[in-house]
Amino acid sequence: MSEKNLPNTTSIRDSVVTITGGTGSFGSTMAMDLLRKGVGGINIFSRDEAKQDAMRRRTDDPRVRYFIGDVRDTDSVYQAVRGADFVFHAAALKQVPSCEFFPEQAVKTNVRGSYNVIEAAAKAGVRSVVCLSTDKAVYPVNAMGMTKALMEKTAQAFARNNPNCPTTVSLTRYGNVMYSRGSVIPLFIQQLQAGKPLTLTEPLMTRFLMSLEQSVDLVYHAFFHATAGDLFVRKAPASTVETLARAVASLLGNDDPEIRVIGARHGEKLHETLLSREEMAKAEDQGGYFRVPLDARSLQYELYFDDGETRLAGLDDYTSENTDRLSLEETKDLLLTIPEIAALTERGVA
């Protein structure tokens, strides 16, 4: 998003932003964009000192401060958010298979850790907290999605239970982010360069596709448009896993790659959902985004017996199956927006 199109840019310029999970794909991309926009300071909060050291050397900017800690530890979280204007909460356990094998760890980080971040931010007087969620939180079938769904409920409960709190807590929900840590695209590139077959879980599996830059734009949109408890989704196209694999191969000079189907991993869905039909019934279409407002009703349900919910008949979920489906050529065009892939194709690396 260009700065001239960014609402309230002056409130980002010279402000202090804390990024939890700040050495990850989202966090580091967000940090670099904030530096370009003239932010006053960035607090990078994470538990990996090696990644912090690498980011420190790579960034080399005195505006960036580094905090070693864990979202499970409230004291370390508070030290990182104290004095911040904005908090972008990206720290999480994100790998579906590892969360399947260690669900209690996912609960401690994704649920309890998120509670700690929100409470610490409110205590510190932060203006806005944006929590990063995932399409796997909708109709979750795996531990990662279930804990992310509970993270969303934790954020919304805070907004509902603290209507006069000056800290605005909101959510962004995203699909697959291309070339982020854990993305399948770097794996495809490695397999192609090594002359190995491309391994697909299920060729007809569909996934939303979003760039890291688009995920950052979604966070800015939430920072400057959210009211307490709002959920934002960026509209995104999708492709099948097979189309994605063939597109990567074609860009690297192989139009007929060998493909080996290995079957779905633990906890994987055939299609992902960004918004349920219940959320679509309440969603506000904001052009490139959907905004789902908080259900701020109290526990006094008797007050609502005469005012039913919006009718759901005829509404569909917003899924990677029914969104815009990209062709092979369209997928290739989208992949070329990723700097790493564009660089590979320019060098003719195969």
VEXGUDREN-808688 format. One line per field, with one value per residue (C-alpha): chain; x, y, z. Coordinates in Angstrom, 1 decimal. Layout:
N
ch	A ...
px	X ...
py	Y ...
pz	Z ...
REM end
This chain:
350
ch	A A A A A A A A A A A A A A A A A A A A A A A A A A A A A A A A A A A A A A A A A A A A A A A A A A A A A A A A A A A A A A A A A A A A A A A A A A A A A A A A A A A A A A A A A A A A A A A A A A A A A A A A A A A A A A A A A A A A A A A A A A A A A A A A A A A A A A A A A A A A A A A A A A A A A A A A A A A A A A A A A A A A A A A A A A A A A A A A A A A A A A A A A A A A A A A A A A A A A A A A A A A A A A A A A A A A A A A A A A A A A A A A A A A A A A A A A A A A A A A A A A A A A A A A A A A A A A A A A A A A A A A A A A A A A A A A A A A A A A A A A A A A A A A A A A A A A A A A A A A A A A A A A A A A A A A A A A A A A A A A A A A A A A A A A A A A A A A A A A A A A A A A A A A A A A
px	0.0 1.5 1.9 -0.5 -3.2 -2.5 -5.1 -3.7 -0.1 1.0 -0.1 2.3 5.1 7.1 5.0 6.4 5.3 5.8 5.9 5.6 7.1 9.1 11.8 9.4 8.2 5.4 7.2 10.3 8.4 6.2 9.3 11.0 7.8 7.4 11.0 10.3 7.2 9.2 8.1 9.8 10.7 10.1 10.2 11.0 9.9 10.7 12.4 15.1 18.3 20.0 17.2 17.3 21.0 20.6 17.8 19.9 22.8 20.5 18.4 21.2 18.8 18.9 15.2 14.8 15.1 15.2 13.5 14.2 11.1 8.1 4.4 3.9 5.8 3.7 6.7 8.7 5.7 5.0 8.6 8.2 4.8 5.5 5.6 4.2 1.4 0.6 1.1 1.1 0.8 2.2 3.9 2.4 3.0 1.9 2.9 -0.1 1.7 3.8 0.7 -1.1 1.7 2.0 -1.4 -0.7 2.2 -0.1 -2.6 0.1 1.4 -1.6 -4.2 -2.6 0.2 -2.3 -4.2 -1.0 -0.2 -3.7 -3.7 -0.2 -1.0 -4.1 -2.2 0.5 -2.1 -1.4 -3.7 -4.3 -3.6 -3.9 -3.8 -2.9 -5.2 -5.6 -8.2 -7.6 -9.5 -12.8 -14.4 -11.1 -10.1 -6.5 -5.0 -3.4 -6.7 -8.5 -6.0 -6.2 -10.0 -9.6 -7.2 -9.9 -12.4 -10.0 -9.5 -13.2 -14.0 -11.6 -13.4 -16.8 -15.9 -14.0 -16.2 -14.6 -11.0 -8.9 -7.0 -8.6 -8.2 -8.9 -8.2 -6.9 -7.5 -5.4 -4.9 -1.6 1.1 3.4 7.1 6.6 8.3 6.6 5.3 5.4 6.8 10.4 10.1 9.0 12.0 14.4 13.0 13.2 16.8 17.8 16.1 13.6 9.9 7.5 5.7 2.0 -0.3 -3.4 -3.5 -7.1 -6.5 -7.1 -5.5 -5.9 -2.8 -1.6 1.8 3.6 3.1 -0.6 -0.6 1.1 -1.5 -4.2 -2.6 -2.5 -6.2 -7.0 -4.9 -6.7 -10.3 -11.0 -13.4 -13.1 -13.4 -13.5 -12.3 -10.8 -10.2 -8.5 -10.2 -7.9 -7.8 -6.9 -5.4 -5.1 -1.9 -1.1 -1.6 0.7 3.4 3.2 3.3 6.5 8.1 7.1 8.7 11.9 11.9 10.2 6.8 6.3 7.6 7.5 4.9 4.6 1.4 2.1 -1.3 -2.6 -0.6 -2.0 -5.0 -5.1 -8.3 -9.1 -10.3 -9.9 -12.4 -11.8 -15.3 -18.1 -21.6 -22.6 -19.8 -20.7 -24.2 -22.8 -19.8 -19.4 -17.8 -15.1 -13.8 -10.7 -11.6 -14.4 -15.1 -17.0 -18.1 -18.0 -21.2 -21.4 -24.6 -24.5 -25.4 -29.0 -30.3 -33.9 -33.5 -33.1 -35.9 -37.9 -35.0 -33.7 -30.4 -29.9 -31.3 -28.5 -30.4 -28.7 -25.5 -22.2 -18.9 -16.1 -13.7 -10.7 -13.1 -15.6 -13.3 -11.7 -9.8 -6.5 -5.4 -1.8 -0.9 -2.6 -0.8 2.5 1.7 1.0 4.1 6.2 5.1 7.3 10.8 12.6 10.9 11.3 15.0 15.3 13.6 15.7 18.9 17.5 18.0 16.4
py	0.0 3.4 5.8 8.4 5.7 4.7 6.2 8.2 7.8 10.5 8.4 5.7 8.1 8.8 6.2 3.1 -0.3 -3.6 -6.7 -10.1 -12.9 -10.0 -12.2 -14.3 -13.8 -11.5 -9.6 -8.9 -7.8 -5.5 -4.0 -3.1 -1.5 0.5 1.8 3.0 4.8 6.8 5.0 6.3 3.0 -0.8 -3.3 -6.7 -9.3 -13.0 -15.9 -16.8 -14.8 -16.2 -14.8 -11.5 -11.2 -12.0 -9.4 -6.8 -7.3 -7.2 -4.2 -2.1 0.7 2.3 2.7 -1.1 -2.5 -6.2 -8.0 -11.6 -13.2 -15.5 -14.6 -17.2 -14.9 -11.9 -9.9 -10.2 -9.2 -6.1 -4.9 -5.1 -3.3 -0.6 2.8 1.4 3.0 -0.1 -3.8 -6.4 -9.8 -12.4 -14.8 -18.2 -21.9 -22.1 -25.5 -27.8 -31.2 -30.0 -28.6 -32.0 -33.8 -31.1 -29.5 -28.5 -26.3 -24.7 -23.8 -22.3 -20.1 -19.4 -19.0 -18.1 -16.2 -14.1 -13.3 -12.2 -9.9 -8.3 -7.8 -6.3 -4.0 -2.7 -2.2 -0.2 2.0 0.8 2.5 -0.5 -4.3 -6.3 -10.1 -12.3 -15.3 -17.8 -19.5 -22.6 -21.1 -21.4 -24.8 -26.0 -29.7 -29.4 -28.2 -25.2 -24.0 -24.8 -22.7 -19.9 -19.9 -19.7 -16.8 -15.0 -15.6 -14.3 -11.1 -10.7 -11.4 -8.7 -6.2 -7.3 -7.3 -3.9 -1.6 1.5 0.4 2.9 0.0 -1.2 -5.0 -6.4 -9.4 -10.2 -13.6 -14.6 -17.6 -19.0 -16.4 -17.1 -17.6 -17.1 -19.4 -22.8 -22.1 -24.9 -22.7 -22.7 -26.5 -26.8 -24.7 -26.8 -30.0 -28.6 -27.4 -30.8 -32.6 -34.3 -34.9 -32.3 -33.8 -32.9 -33.8 -33.8 -32.3 -31.0 -29.3 -25.6 -22.7 -19.0 -17.1 -13.8 -12.1 -10.9 -7.3 -7.9 -9.4 -6.2 -4.0 -6.0 -5.2 -1.4 -1.6 -3.1 -0.5 2.4 1.1 -1.2 -0.7 -3.0 -6.7 -6.3 -9.1 -8.2 -10.5 -9.6 -10.9 -13.4 -15.7 -19.4 -22.2 -25.9 -27.3 -28.9 -25.6 -23.9 -26.6 -26.5 -22.7 -22.7 -25.4 -23.5 -20.3 -22.2 -23.7 -27.0 -27.2 -31.0 -31.6 -35.1 -35.1 -37.5 -37.5 -38.3 -37.7 -35.2 -34.5 -34.6 -32.2 -30.9 -29.9 -30.2 -26.6 -23.7 -21.1 -17.5 -16.6 -18.8 -18.2 -16.9 -14.3 -13.5 -12.7 -9.8 -8.9 -5.4 -5.4 -2.8 -3.3 -5.4 -6.4 -7.9 -6.5 -8.6 -6.5 -7.9 -9.5 -7.3 -8.8 -9.6 -12.9 -11.7 -13.6 -13.0 -9.4 -10.8 -13.3 -11.0 -9.9 -12.9 -13.1 -12.5 -15.3 -17.6 -19.5 -19.1 -17.8 -19.6 -19.7 -17.8 -20.6 -21.4 -23.6 -20.8 -17.7 -16.7 -19.7 -18.9 -20.6 -21.7 -18.5 -16.4 -18.3 -17.6 -13.9 -13.8 -15.7 -13.2 -10.5 -12.4 -10.8 -14.0 -15.8 -12.8 -12.8 -16.6 -16.2 -13.2 -15.2 -18.2 -20.4 -23.8
pz	0.0 -0.9 1.9 0.3 0.4 4.0 6.3 9.3 8.1 10.5 13.4 12.3 11.6 14.8 16.8 18.6 17.4 19.2 17.0 18.8 16.8 15.2 13.6 11.6 8.1 9.0 11.7 9.8 6.7 8.8 10.5 7.3 6.0 9.2 9.0 5.4 6.7 9.3 12.5 15.6 17.1 16.8 19.6 18.3 20.8 20.3 22.0 19.4 20.1 16.9 14.7 16.6 16.0 12.3 12.0 13.9 11.4 8.4 9.5 11.2 12.3 15.8 15.8 16.3 19.8 20.6 23.5 24.4 25.9 25.5 25.2 27.9 30.3 31.3 32.7 29.5 27.4 29.4 29.1 25.3 25.0 27.6 25.8 22.5 20.5 18.4 18.9 16.1 17.7 15.3 17.8 17.5 16.9 13.3 11.9 11.7 12.2 15.2 16.9 16.3 18.2 20.9 21.3 24.9 23.7 21.1 23.9 26.0 23.2 20.9 23.6 26.9 25.2 23.3 26.5 28.1 25.1 25.1 28.9 28.9 26.1 27.9 31.1 29.2 27.5 23.9 21.3 19.1 19.1 16.0 16.5 13.5 12.9 10.1 7.9 9.8 12.8 10.8 11.4 12.8 12.4 13.7 17.0 15.4 14.0 17.3 19.3 16.8 17.1 20.9 20.4 18.4 21.1 23.7 21.8 21.2 24.8 25.9 23.6 24.8 28.5 28.4 26.3 27.8 27.4 25.3 23.8 20.6 20.1 16.6 14.5 11.0 9.4 6.5 4.1 2.9 2.7 -0.3 0.5 4.2 6.7 6.3 2.8 0.3 -2.4 -1.2 -0.9 -4.5 -5.6 -3.6 -5.1 -8.6 -8.2 -6.8 -9.7 -7.4 -8.0 -6.6 -3.6 -3.4 -0.5 -2.6 -6.2 -5.9 -2.5 -2.8 -0.8 -0.7 -1.9 -0.4 -0.6 2.5 1.4 1.2 4.7 6.0 4.2 6.0 9.4 8.5 7.5 10.9 12.8 11.2 10.6 13.6 16.4 19.3 18.4 14.7 12.4 9.0 6.1 2.8 -0.3 -2.0 -5.0 -4.7 -6.7 -6.4 -5.0 -8.3 -10.2 -7.7 -8.1 -11.9 -11.9 -9.8 -12.1 -15.3 -14.0 -13.4 -16.9 -16.3 -17.9 -17.2 -13.7 -12.2 -9.4 -6.5 -4.4 -0.8 0.8 3.3 6.4 10.0 10.3 6.8 5.0 1.3 1.2 3.7 4.9 5.6 6.7 7.8 6.5 9.9 9.6 6.0 7.2 9.3 7.1 5.7 2.2 2.2 -1.3 -1.0 2.6 4.7 8.1 10.6 13.7 17.2 18.5 21.5 23.0 26.7 28.3 28.9 25.9 26.9 25.6 22.1 21.9 19.7 17.5 15.6 13.8 10.1 8.0 6.9 4.2 0.8 2.2 1.6 3.4 1.8 0.9 -1.2 -3.3 -4.2 -4.3 -7.6 -8.9 -10.6 -13.9 -14.4 -16.2 -13.5 -10.8 -12.5 -12.8 -9.0 -8.2 -10.1 -7.6 -5.0 -5.2 -4.5 -7.4 -9.7 -9.0 -9.7 -13.1 -14.0 -13.3 -15.2 -12.1 -12.5
REM end
